Amino acid sequence: MNELSADRIGHGVRSVEDETLVRHLAAHRIPLDMSITSNVRTGIVASLAKHPIRRLFEAGVPITINTDDPAMFNTDLNREYLIAHKHLGFTVEELRKINRDAISASFVDNPRKAELLRALE
C-alpha cells in the first residue's frame, strides 16, 4: 500500500472494496479522481445507484469529479456535477468541498491554488 507513494489516483473506484485501503487514502489525503459516467458506461460500476463515490466521500477520502473522455462518454464537467447532485445526493456544500479538494490536488503551483480557492469561496 505504501510502496508506490501515490499522491493521487485516477479512478480508484474499486478501492471501496478494501476498508484498510480506504482508511489509508483518507488518513493520507490521497485523492481519487472519479468519473461517474465513465465508470457506469464501462461497467466498472453496475449503475449510478451503486457508484461508491458517496461511500468514499463519507469515509473522508478526498474526491475529485472528472469527465474521463467527454466525447466518448457524451458528458462534461457540469453534467458530472449535476449527476452527483441529482442522482447521488451530494449537496451544494459537499460539491464545494469536492471542488476545494480538487484544487488542492491539482498540479498547479501553490499561488494559483490559493487564487482558485479564493475564487471558489
C-alpha positions in Angstrom: 0.0 0.0 0.0 2.8 2.4 0.8 5.3 1.2 -1.8 4.2 3.5 -4.7 3.8 6.7 -2.6 0.8 7.8 -4.8 -0.1 11.5 -4.5 -3.4 11.0 -6.4 -5.1 8.1 -8.1 -7.1 8.1 -11.3 -10.5 6.4 -10.8 -9.8 4.2 -7.8 -13.4 3.1 -7.8 -12.7 -0.4 -6.5 -10.7 0.9 -3.5 -14.0 0.9 -1.7 -13.7 -2.9 -1.5 -10.8 -2.7 0.9 -11.5 -0.9 4.2 -7.9 -0.7 5.2 -7.1 1.0 1.9 -10.0 3.4 2.3 -8.7 4.4 5.7 -5.2 4.8 4.3 -6.5 7.1 1.5 -8.5 9.2 4.0 -5.7 9.4 6.5 -3.1 10.4 4.0 -5.4 12.6 2.0 -4.8 10.8 -1.3 -7.5 12.0 -3.7 -9.4 9.7 -6.1 -10.3 11.1 -9.5 -13.9 9.9 -10.0 -15.5 9.8 -13.5 -19.1 8.8 -12.7 -20.5 8.4 -16.3 -17.4 6.6 -17.5 -17.5 4.2 -14.6 -21.1 3.3 -15.3 -20.7 3.1 -19.1 -17.6 0.9 -18.9 -19.3 -1.4 -16.5 -16.8 -0.8 -13.6 -19.9 0.2 -11.6 -23.2 -1.5 -12.3 -25.4 1.6 -12.0 -25.4 5.2 -10.7 -27.1 4.0 -7.6 -24.2 1.6 -6.9 -21.4 4.1 -7.6 -19.1 4.2 -4.5 -18.3 7.9 -4.7 -20.7 8.7 -1.8 -19.2 6.0 0.5 -15.7 7.1 -0.3 -16.6 10.7 0.3 -18.2 9.9 3.6 -15.2 7.9 4.7 -13.1 11.0 4.3 -11.3 10.2 1.1 -10.7 13.3 -1.0 -12.7 13.0 -4.2 -12.4 14.9 -7.5 -15.2 14.8 -10.1 -14.0 14.4 -13.7 -15.1 13.5 -17.2 -12.6 10.9 -18.3 -13.2 11.3 -22.0 -16.0 13.8 -22.7 -16.5 13.0 -26.3 -16.6 9.2 -25.8 -19.0 9.4 -22.9 -21.1 12.3 -24.1 -20.6 14.3 -20.9 -18.9 17.4 -19.5 -17.9 18.5 -16.0 -21.2 20.4 -15.4 -23.1 17.2 -16.2 -21.0 15.1 -13.9 -21.6 17.5 -11.1 -25.3 17.5 -11.8 -25.3 13.7 -11.7 -23.5 13.8 -8.3 -26.1 16.3 -7.1 -29.4 14.9 -8.6 -28.6 11.1 -8.6 -26.1 10.6 -5.8 -27.4 13.1 -3.3 -24.4 15.5 -3.0 -25.4 18.9 -1.5 -24.1 22.1 -2.9 -21.8 22.4 0.1 -20.5 18.9 -0.4 -19.8 19.7 -4.0 -18.0 22.8 -2.9 -15.8 20.7 -0.7 -15.1 18.3 -3.6 -14.0 21.4 -5.6 -11.7 22.5 -2.8 -10.2 19.1 -2.7 -9.8 19.1 -6.5 -8.0 22.4 -6.4 -5.7 21.2 -3.6 -4.9 18.0 -5.6 -4.3 19.9 -8.8 -0.9 20.1 -10.4 -0.8 23.9 -10.5 1.6 25.9 -8.2 0.6 27.0 -4.7 -0.1 30.7 -5.6 -2.5 29.5 -8.3 -4.2 27.1 -5.9 -4.7 29.9 -3.4 -6.2 32.1 -6.2 -8.6 29.4 -7.2 -9.6 28.6 -3.6 -10.3 32.3 -3.1 -12.4 32.4 -6.3 -14.4 29.4 -5.2 -15.3 30.9 -1.9 
